């Protein structure tokens, strides 16, 4: 079981509910909500520009599959951004808390 961080953008009105649900279900130990990011992206062959919230989700690799499914259920986008990155280093005390705060 490895600590990972997932980034996920979403509409502002969805951010708090997604974060609460995944922490409540022990799919994440912590979610930071960065309240405003500006995203510029290509969608259906057009360049789009949207103000969104950014979720920084701290979890474990064991939780990833279930967490991804839950994000798809809660997220209003057809194709939400869900990118997982390994946490290579961090405070031992914090990482131990993270690993014990998520489902085994």
N, C-alpha and C positions, 0 to 999 in steps of 0.2 A: 504494500500500500504506500503510494507516494503522494506527497502534497502537490497539488496543481492549482493554478489560477486560471479561471475562465473569464474572458471578456465577452460582453454581450451588450449591444446597443438596443434601445427600445424607446417607445414614446414615453414622455414624462409621466403621463397618467397611468402607465402600466408598471413603472419601475418599482414602486414601493410594494405593490401586491406580489409581484414576482419574487422580490427579495424576501418578503415575509414568509411566503409559502415554502420556498426551498430551504430556508433556515428552520422553519417549524417542522418540516419533514426530515430534518437532519441530513439533508442532501448537501448542505454547505454549513461550514462553521460560521462564516461571516460574509456579508455582502456589503461592499461600499458602493454608494450611489453617487456618481459624479453628475451633478444636476444638469450640466449643459455642455454638450459637444456638438459641433457642426459637422455633419457627414455629407460628403460629396461622393456619389457613386453612380455606376451605370446600372440601370434596371429596365428591362424590356426595351433595350436599344435606345434609351434616352438617358441623358445625364440628369440626375436628381440631386436636390440639395435639401437637407432636412435637419432641424434642430432636434436632438435626441438626448436621452440620459444614457450614461455608460455604467453598466454593472460590472464591478470587479468582484468575482465570486471566488472565495477560497474554499477548496474542497479537497477530496482525495480521488486518485485515479479509480478506485473501486466504485465510487459513486457516479462516475461520469455518465455511463449509459442511461441510468435512471434519471439523472439530473437533466440530461439532454431531452429525454422524452417529456419530462415535466415542463421544461422551458417551451417546448413545442406546443404543449397543451395550454399554457398560460399566455403565451406571446401572441400579439395580434398580427404579426407579419407572417406572410406566406413562407418566407425563407429567412428566419432570423440569423443574425451573426452569432455564432457560438464557436469561439476559438479557445482551445486549452493549451496552456504552457506549463512546463514543469517548473516547480520552485526549486532552484538549485541550492540555495542557501537561505538561512534565516535564523532568527533567535531560536535556540533549542527549546526554550520554554514555550514560545509562541507556537512553534511547529508541533510540539507534543500536544498542546491544547487543541490545535486544529485537527490533528489526527484522532483525538479522542472525542471530538465534538460531532463528528460525522458518523453515519452508520458504518458498521464494520463490513 
